[in-house]
């Protein structure tokens, strides 16, 4: 099983008029996500399931990825703030061993979950993808197998 963690794209800043959970993607965030989605498709990274945080910026990112990758988005509260390795394990519990799953969500939760799963530290910029190859499901553990930072998506796309 392969797990992909895609941090949401660049979003508007939080301010007095825009609560954190209402922040939307900037035009640059939309452009970069479309570019990343094209690169993922070229690399044949097309997950069987795509779970998104309910926060608007993550959901918008997931929708853009899903459009290009031709998969459905499942919005799940577990992928929102507070996401951790236990939430990932719960979401994948009914999936087969050969499944590929993408989570679209937030920092610092993704870095902490990846650390718990692999023991590896990552720096997930907005629009970054990290893949973890599961080596055990009880408990869920894995190894880092891929990282595509946004600057590389920009060069490849």
HUUR-V602415 format. One record per residue. N is the residue number from 1. RES is the residue in one small letter. PHI is phi in whole degrees, 0 to 359 (NA if undefined). Layout:
n	res	phi
N	RES	PHI
N	RES	PHI
This chain:
n	res	phi
1	x	NA
2	x	240
3	x	247
4	x	250
5	x	241
6	x	243
7	x	285
8	x	308
9	x	282
10	x	301
11	x	236
12	x	299
13	x	287
14	x	284
15	x	211
16	x	298
17	x	267
18	x	232
19	x	298
20	x	307
21	x	285
22	x	253
23	x	294
24	x	251
25	x	293
26	x	280
27	x	299
28	x	295
29	x	298
30	x	295
31	x	300
32	x	294
33	x	292
34	x	299
35	x	296
36	x	299
37	x	298
38	x	298
39	x	296
40	x	301
41	x	295
42	x	298
43	x	275
44	x	61
45	x	263
46	x	229
47	x	293
48	x	283
49	x	222
50	x	229
51	x	254
52	x	239
53	x	298
54	x	285
55	x	295
56	x	306
57	x	298
58	x	286
59	x	298
60	x	298
61	x	300
62	x	299
63	x	299
64	x	294
65	x	296
66	x	297
67	x	299
68	x	285
69	x	278
70	x	58
71	x	226
72	x	269
73	x	263
74	x	247
75	x	278
76	x	227
77	x	299
78	x	299
79	x	270
80	x	285
81	x	308
82	x	101
83	x	307
84	x	209
85	x	299
86	x	295
87	x	295
88	x	300
89	x	300
90	x	294
91	x	292
92	x	261
93	x	303
94	x	263
95	x	268
96	x	287
97	x	298
98	x	266
99	x	292
100	x	238
101	x	234
102	x	243
103	x	249
104	x	244
105	x	200
106	x	227
107	x	258
108	x	273
109	x	299
110	x	297
111	x	300
112	x	293
113	x	294
114	x	295
115	x	300
116	x	296
117	x	282
118	x	238
119	x	81
120	x	260
121	x	269
122	x	229
123	x	245
124	x	266
125	x	288
126	x	297
127	x	87
128	x	270
129	x	241
130	x	233
131	x	248
132	x	236
133	x	271
134	x	288
135	x	249
136	x	205
137	x	251
138	x	228
139	x	279
140	x	292
141	x	218
142	x	199
143	x	235
144	x	295
145	x	239
146	x	195
147	x	217
148	x	240
149	x	286
150	x	302
151	x	297
152	x	288
153	x	304
154	x	297
155	x	287
156	x	280
157	x	266
